[in-house]
Amino acid sequence: MQTETQSITISQARQDAASIFLAKVFNWMAVGLGITGIVAYAAAATGLATRIINSPLFLIIALGTLGLVFFLSARIDKIQASTASALFVAYSVLNGLFFSTIFLRYTGASIASTFVITAGMFGAMAVYGLVTKRDLSGWGSFLFMGLIGLIIASIVNIFLKSSGVYWVTSMIGVLIFTGLTAYDVQKIKRMGEEGIMSQGQEAITKGSIMGALALYLDFINLFLMLLRFFGGSRD
């Protein structure tokens, strides 16, 4: 009886730790998305987006965002939590500048409605990843291979300019990023259950930032894929 009680207590403690860690991750993700949205809207409203897309600054910003993702992923164990936090905020700002250009192509109303659709799909898959008893770890390699294929097909289509390939890759992209959302949420939940909350504030902060970065990327990329279907052109 005592052993059973101890097992229940340990299980509850693991669940509580996972809940606290997930809350930290989602808070950081919300901060990132909020910064990106505000910067994107402000850049579009002030005309900065037009100057960005018509200058080398667009490429510099694009390379900067990629560089920050790779740097954070590769150096997260070496840098301080405060540095990781600052880099995540910087990444969110750069992404806001980069994505401000979508206001030049799509109407504000269609961007807003697509954001709502994305939030609904993301939320549903996040809940699935959180509550499902199914082990989603096997999805990781499959989704990663699908993502590589998607990137290659998208690059090739820059030269082919095939509308068929465009729409097929868009649909595949939606499937990949909805799957990654559930996979990443379950993975983050397990990090909380497996003791990251007992490793000190430094590890907690860095872990929550990396978790937020993964979910931020899932959300942003899902939004961009859905925008291809629901975005109303300004032309």
N, C-alpha and C positions, 0 to 999 in steps of 0.2 A: 504493500500500500504506500509506504514511504517512498519507494523507488518510483512508483507511478506518479506521485505528487511532485517529486523532484524533476521528473521528465517534463511534466506539464509546466512547471515553473521555468525551466530552461528554455522550453519551446516558446513560452510567452515572452521571455526576455529577448530571445532572438527576433521575434516578430516586432517587439517594441523598438529594438535597435534598428531594424530594417526600415520601420516607419519613419523614425527620426532622420535617418540618412537619406531616405527618399525625399523627405520634405526639404532638406538642405539642397539636394540636387535640383529639384523642381523650382526652388526659390532662385537659384543661380540661373537656371534656364530662363525663367520669367524675366529676370534682370537683363539677360542678354537679348532676348527678343524685344523687350521694351526699349532698350537703347537703340537697337537696330531699326525698329519701327519709327522712333522719334527722329533719328538722324536721317533716315530715308525720306520721310515726309518733309522735314525742314529743308533738305538739299533740293528736293523737287520743287518746293514752294518758292525758294529763293532763286531758282535758276541755276544753282550749282550743278545739278544733274546734267544739264545740257552742256555745260563747260567740261564736265568730266568725260562724257561720252565722245566728245569731239576733240579730245586731246590724249596724249600719251599717258595721262594720269589714270585713265581707265585701266590700262594694262598694268600699271604700277600697283594700283589698288588690288587688282585681281591676284597678282603674284604675291602681294603682301598678305592677303588673307590665307592663301595656300601655305605660305611660309610659316605663318603663325600657328596654323593647325599642325604642321609637321614638327615644328619646334616644340610646341607644348606636348605632343604625343611622345616625342623622343627624349625630352629633357625633364619631364615632370618629376622624376625621382631626384634630380640634381638641383632644382631650383627651389627657392623658398615659396611658401604658400602665398605670401604677399605679392611676389613676382608673378606667380601663376594667376592670381586674381586680376592684377593689372593687365596682363597679357590677354586674358579673357575679355575684359572690358574693351581693350584696344581692338581686339578682333571683332567685337560686336559693332564698334564704331565704323571700322573699315567696311564691314559687310553692309552697314546702313548706307554708306556712300556708294558702294557698288550696286546695291539693289534699288537705290533711288532712281536709277535709269529705267526701271520697269514702269514708272509713272509716265514716261515719255511714250511708251508703247501701248499700255492698257489704261482703261478708264479707272478713275478712283473707285467707282461703285463696284466694278467687277473685281478689283483687287480686294476690297473689303469683304465682298460675298465669298470670294475664294478663300480668304483667311478664315472665315467662319466655318466653311466646309472642311478646311484642313484641320482646324481645331477640333471639330467633331470626330473626324476620322482618327486623328492622333490620340484623342482622349479615349476613344473606344478601344484602340489597340493597346494603349498604355494600361487600361484596366484589365484587358485580357492577359497581358504579360504579368500583371500583378497577381491575379487571382487563379490563373490556370495551374493545375497540378501537373500538366504535361511539361516535360523537360524540353526547352527550346534551344538548348546549346547546340544541337545538331543543325539548327538553321544557320548558324554563323558562317560556316565555310560555304554553304550553298548560296547564301545571300551575298557573300563577298565575291564569289565567282560571278554571280549575276551582275553585281555592281561593276566589276572590271569589264565584263562584256558590254554593259550599257555605255560605259565611258568610251570604249573603243568604237562601238557602233555610232555614237554621237559625233565623235571626231571624224570618222569616215564620211558621215552624212553632211559634214560641212562642205565637202567637195562634191558629193553626189547630188545634194539638194533634193533628195527624194521625200515627197510628202508622206508616202507610205511608210518609209523608215521612221520618219519623224513621229508619226502617230503611234506606231508600234513601240518605239523606244519610250514614248511618253507613258503608255499603258504599263509597260514592264517596269518603268521607274516608279509608278504609283504602287505597284505590287511589292517591289523591293523595299521601298521606304516605309510602307505600312508594316511589312514583316520585320524590318529592322527595329521599328519602334517597340514592338512586343518583345523582341529578343533583347534589346538593350535595357528595357525596364526590368525584365526578369534578372538579367545579369547584375544590374545595380542593386536590386533587392537582395540578391545573394551576397553581394559585398557587405551589405549591412548586417545580414544574418551571420556572416562568417567572421565578424569581429573587428571591422574597420573602426567602429565607434569606440573601441578600447585602445586604439593606437595613438591617441593624442590628437590635439587640435590641428597640428600641422598636417598630419596624414588625412584627417577628416576633411579639411578644407581642400587639399589637393585632389582627393578622391571625389569630392562633390563637384569640383570644377570639371574634372575629366568626364564625369557622368553627365553633367549639364551640357558639355560640349558635344557629346555623342547624341543626346536627345535634341539639342539645338539643330545639329546638322540634319537629323532625321526630319524634323519639323520643316526647316527651311527648304530642303530638297523636295519633300512631299508637296509643299506649297507651290514651288516652281513647276512641278510636273502637272499639278491640278490646274495651274494658271493657264497652261497650254490649252486645256479643254474649256475652262470657264471664263478666261480673261476676254473682256470685250476690247477690241482694238480701237485705238484713237483714229486710225486711218478712215 
